[in-house]
Amino acid sequence: MPTPDRPARPVRGANPADILASLAVGTRVVVRYRIEGGLSDALGELVRLTDSEATIRTRRGDATVRLDAVVAAKPVPPPPARRHTPSENS
């Protein structure tokens, strides 16, 4: 069973919405989805998943995406640790 620290491995060629639906809530994901006039991306933590929508918590807030609009989705590793700059050490 997938967990945030052990997400399901996406099946190559699988429907992107099915890949997203196979992931555990808490998994960090990137999702590309259709919007009016083009495409948009959401990168963040999968916080909610229903039969028709996924909610991804991004740095800018929650993005709710209809599963039928998803064109690509995959789990991604945690963000890299922030490096301290010299000005932060003083």
N, C-alpha and C positions, 0 to 999 in steps of 0.2 A: 504494500500500500504506500502511495506517495506521501511524503511529509515535506515540510519546507527544507529540511536539510538533506533529504533524499528524494528529489522530484522524480516523477516518472520520466523515462527517456522517451522523447518524441519519436514517432515512427516516421521515417523519411517518406514523403509523398502523402502523408495523412492530411485530412482536412484540418486547416489551422484552428478552426473553432473546436474541433474534437481534441486537438493537442492542448489547447487552453483548458478545456473542461476536464482533462485528465490530471491536471496539476492540483496540488494541495493548496488550500488557502494558506497564505503566509509565504508562498514561493515568490521570489523576485523574478519578474517577467518583463519582456518587451513585446508589445503588441502593435501591429500596424493594422489600421482599420480605415474603411471608407467613410468620408464625410462629404458633404455637399461641396463640389468643386475640386475634389482630390482625395488625398490620403493624409492621415495623421498618425503619430506614434505616441504610445504611452509606455514609460519605463518606470517601474516601481514594484511595490508589493501587491500581490493579488489578495484583496481583503474581503471580497464577496463574489460568489458565483451562483447563478441561478440557471434555470433551463434556457433562458433567453439573453442574459446579460452577465457581464463581468465588471467588477469595480476594481480599478488599479489605483493605489495610493501613490501619487507622484510627488515630487518636490513642490509642485504648484497646487496640489490638492487632489481630490478624488476625481478620476475620470471613469465614467460609466460608459461601457462599450457594448453595443448590441452584438451578440455572437454571430448573427448573420452578416455583419459588416466586417468581420475579422478576415484579413487577407494573409496575415503571417503572425505567428506567435511562437515563443520559445522561452524556456527558463534561462536565466542568466546568473552568473556568479554575483556575490555581494560586491558592493562598490569598494574600490581600493581605499585603504586607510588614508586619511588626510595627512599631508606632510606639514610639519611646522616650518614656517618661514622665519628668517632671522628676526623680523620685527615682532613676531609672536613670542619670542623667547625673552624679550627684555622686560 
